Amino acid sequence: MSLPAPLAEALARFAALRHVLVATDYDGVVAPIVADPAAAFPLPGTVAALESLAGLPGVTVALVSGRDRATLGRLSGVSGSDGALVTVGSHGAEWDDDLGGLLDAPLLALRDAVLADLAAIAARFPGAAVEPKPLGGALHVRNVVDASSAPAALEEARRGPAARPGVHATDGKAVLELTVLDASKGRALQVLRERTGAAAVLYLGDDVTDEKAFAVLTEADDVSVKVGDGATAARFRVDGPAAARTVFEELLALRR
């Protein structure tokens, strides 16, 4: 699979830099979108390409996901603890396995209330599902039996638990995520750039939540890639996870 010429040229410039950060969303990029979020496993070859990139001098590779780190590690097979790939969960709020220092008693109580609210909403819309997370939860409506009622379920969540003081809402594709700490993938990329001293950042994402990541890639050699359709601020676009894998493989060949 060949990449668009402008993207291939940008990757060549990126690959020539001394130290770079390669970051990517998980669902819809590393793993195809599937009906059951618990069965979203990587496209064969993608994680291998990312791990090979991470083994090269001057390259830091990170998975930046809305999923919690434990689930991200289970699905991707990447622990994030062996130093090969960095894993950042919960839209940039979760950087290690211990969230004890992040959530005090009031925040824990708020998180539990949000989860209870989301569960009550899901029960009224057959096929809806709640994905609990360390910092809150996500209401998935992709599989709602009456597809025409899916927007109503999301609206109930926006008017209900999302309106609670201290709750932060993030819209995605057929999902609304609520957290009790403010975080974004854009902020995560800024932190990673600062920590690694990277001269440029490559980021691939497919969802609305990835727009905050694209928005912070303002350096001349930064490369932002939208995976799939939809409006975006990214400079480049590819069709889907197979094309995303090609981006990583092409960068690996160039960097070697």
C-alpha positions in Angstrom: 0.0 0.0 0.0 1.5 3.3 -1.1 1.0 6.6 0.9 0.1 9.9 -0.6 3.2 11.7 -1.8 2.9 14.7 0.5 2.6 12.4 3.5 5.5 10.3 2.3 7.6 13.5 2.0 6.7 14.7 5.5 7.6 11.3 6.9 11.0 11.4 5.2 11.8 14.8 6.8 10.5 13.6 10.1 12.6 10.4 10.0 15.8 12.5 9.5 15.4 14.3 12.8 17.7 13.3 15.7 14.9 12.6 18.3 11.3 12.1 17.5 8.1 11.1 19.3 5.7 8.7 17.5 2.3 8.6 19.1 -1.0 7.1 18.2 -4.5 6.5 19.3 -5.4 2.8 19.8 -9.0 2.1 18.7 -9.5 2.9 15.0 -5.8 3.1 14.3 -3.8 0.3 15.9 -7.0 -1.8 16.2 -10.0 -1.8 13.9 -13.3 -0.5 15.3 -15.4 -3.5 16.3 -18.9 -3.9 17.7 -17.6 -5.2 21.1 -15.0 -2.8 22.6 -13.7 -5.6 24.7 -12.6 -7.5 21.5 -10.7 -4.6 19.8 -7.4 -6.3 19.2 -4.5 -4.9 17.1 -4.3 -5.3 13.3 -1.6 -7.9 12.7 1.8 -6.3 12.2 1.0 -2.9 13.7 2.3 -3.4 17.2 5.4 -5.2 15.8 6.1 -2.1 13.7 5.7 0.2 16.7 7.9 -2.0 18.9 10.6 -2.0 16.2 10.4 1.8 16.0 10.7 2.0 19.7 13.9 0.0 19.6 15.6 2.5 17.3 17.9 5.2 18.8 16.2 8.6 19.2 12.6 7.3 18.8 10.0 7.3 21.6 6.7 5.5 20.8 3.5 6.0 22.8 0.0 4.7 22.7 -2.3 7.5 23.8 -5.9 6.2 24.4 -9.1 7.0 26.1 -9.1 3.5 27.6 -7.6 2.9 31.0 -4.1 1.6 31.0 -5.0 -1.8 32.3 -7.5 -2.4 29.4 -5.1 -0.9 26.9 -2.4 -3.2 28.0 -4.6 -6.3 27.9 -5.9 -5.6 24.4 -2.7 -4.3 22.8 -0.3 -6.7 24.5 1.8 -3.7 25.4 2.4 -3.3 29.2 4.2 0.0 29.1 6.3 -1.2 32.0 9.1 -2.7 30.0 10.3 0.6 28.6 9.6 -0.3 25.0 6.4 1.6 24.4 4.9 4.3 26.6 1.2 3.9 27.4 -1.0 6.8 28.4 -4.6 6.1 29.4 -7.8 7.9 30.2 -7.2 10.7 27.6 -3.9 11.7 29.2 -4.9 11.5 32.9 -3.4 8.0 33.6 0.3 7.7 33.3 0.9 4.7 35.6 -0.9 1.8 37.2 -1.6 3.6 40.5 -4.4 6.1 40.5 -4.6 6.3 44.2 -2.9 9.7 44.3 -5.2 11.2 41.7 -8.6 10.5 43.1 -9.4 11.6 46.7 -12.6 10.5 48.5 -14.9 13.2 47.0 -13.7 12.4 43.5 -14.1 8.7 44.0 -17.7 9.4 45.2 -18.3 11.5 42.1 -17.0 8.9 39.8 -19.2 6.2 41.4 -22.2 8.5 41.0 -21.4 9.1 37.4 -21.1 5.4 36.7 -24.5 4.8 38.5 -26.1 7.5 36.4 -24.7 6.0 33.1 -25.8 2.5 34.1 -29.4 3.8 34.7 -29.4 5.4 31.2 -28.0 2.3 29.5 -30.7 0.2 31.1 -33.4 2.3 29.4 -31.8 1.8 25.9 -31.4 -1.9 25.1 -28.0 -2.5 23.5 -26.3 0.5 25.2 -23.3 -0.3 27.3 -21.3 1.4 30.0 -17.5 1.0 30.1 -16.2 1.7 33.6 -12.9 3.5 33.8 -10.6 4.6 36.7 -11.6 8.2 36.2 -15.2 7.8 35.2 -17.0 5.9 32.4 -18.1 5.8 28.8 -21.6 5.3 27.5 -21.4 3.3 24.2 -24.5 3.4 21.9 -23.1 1.8 18.8 -25.1 -1.4 19.4 -28.4 0.2 20.6 -31.2 -2.0 19.3 -33.3 0.9 18.1 -30.5 2.9 16.3 -32.8 6.0 16.1 -32.8 6.3 19.9 -29.0 6.3 20.2 -28.8 10.2 20.1 -31.4 10.4 22.8 -29.3 8.2 25.1 -26.3 10.4 24.6 -28.4 13.5 25.2 -29.7 12.0 28.5 -26.1 11.5 29.6 -25.2 15.1 28.6 -28.1 16.6 30.5 -27.7 14.2 33.5 -24.3 13.0 34.8 -22.3 15.2 32.4 -23.9 18.3 34.0 -22.7 17.4 37.5 -20.2 19.9 38.8 -16.7 18.6 38.3 -17.5 16.2 35.5 -15.8 16.6 32.1 -17.4 15.2 28.9 -15.7 14.1 25.7 -17.7 13.1 22.6 -16.5 10.3 20.4 -18.0 8.1 17.7 -21.2 6.7 19.2 -19.8 7.2 22.7 -19.8 9.9 25.4 -17.0 9.7 28.0 -17.3 11.3 31.4 -14.4 11.8 33.7 -13.9 13.5 37.1 -10.5 14.9 36.1 -9.8 17.2 33.1 -7.4 15.6 30.6 -6.9 15.5 26.9 -4.7 13.8 24.3 -3.4 17.2 23.3 -2.1 17.8 26.8 -0.6 14.3 26.9 1.3 15.0 23.7 2.7 18.3 25.1 3.9 16.4 28.3 5.5 13.7 26.2 7.2 16.2 24.0 8.6 18.0 27.0 9.7 14.8 28.8 11.4 13.3 25.7 12.9 16.5 24.2 11.5 15.4 20.8 12.2 17.7 17.9 8.9 16.7 16.3 5.8 14.6 16.9 3.9 12.2 14.6 0.4 11.5 15.8 -2.3 9.3 14.2 -5.9 9.3 15.4 -9.4 8.6 14.1 -11.8 10.1 16.6 -13.2 13.5 17.7 -11.0 13.2 20.8 -7.9 13.1 18.6 -8.6 16.6 17.4 -7.2 18.0 20.6 -4.0 16.2 19.8 -3.8 17.4 16.3 -4.4 21.0 17.5 -1.1 21.0 19.5 1.1 19.8 16.6 2.2 23.2 15.4 5.9 22.7 14.8 7.0 22.7 11.2 8.1 19.1 11.2 5.2 17.7 13.2 3.0 15.2 11.3 -0.7 14.8 12.1 -2.6 12.1 10.4 -6.4 11.5 10.4 -7.3 7.9 10.0 -10.7 7.5 8.3 -13.3 10.1 7.3 -14.7 13.1 9.1 -13.7 16.8 9.5 -10.3 17.2 11.0 -7.4 19.7 11.7 -4.9 17.0 10.7 -2.5 17.8 7.8 -2.8 14.4 6.3 -5.4 11.6 6.0 -5.3 7.8 5.4 -8.1 5.4 4.9 -8.0 3.1 7.9 -5.9 0.9 10.2 -4.2 -0.9 7.4 -3.0 2.4 5.9 -1.9 3.5 9.4 0.2 0.3 9.7 1.8 1.4 6.4 2.7 4.8 7.9 4.5 3.1 10.8 6.2 0.6 8.5 7.3 3.3 6.1 8.7 5.4 9.0 10.6 2.3 10.3 12.2 1.8 6.9 13.2 5.4 6.6 14.6 5.6 10.1 16.6 2.5 9.7 
